[in-house]
Amino acid sequence: MKKGDTLHRLKIIEGHLKKVIRMVEDGDYCIDILNQSIAVQNALKKVDEKILEKHLKTCVKDAFSKGKSEKSIEEIIKLFQKK
């Protein structure tokens, strides 16, 4: 995913998150707030997937070609251990 595409998606997500904040401030129905919150989380997961895909296809691929695969593997393991 290109930097511009990533930023565009994140700005859209930012707008949705601001809507969730307004809904909480306005005392909207909890299920409606939760539905919007879940949508924001899912959108962020999609961005994460695209960033990871780009990382694997560029940085990790490059590390493997330079014989630095262990470091790349460890970074990815640590990343997924955070989840």
Secondary structure as UniProt FT lines:
FT   HELIX           3..26
FT   HELIX           30..55
FT   HELIX           56..60
FT   HELIX           61..65
FT   TURN            66..67
FT   HELIX           69..81
//
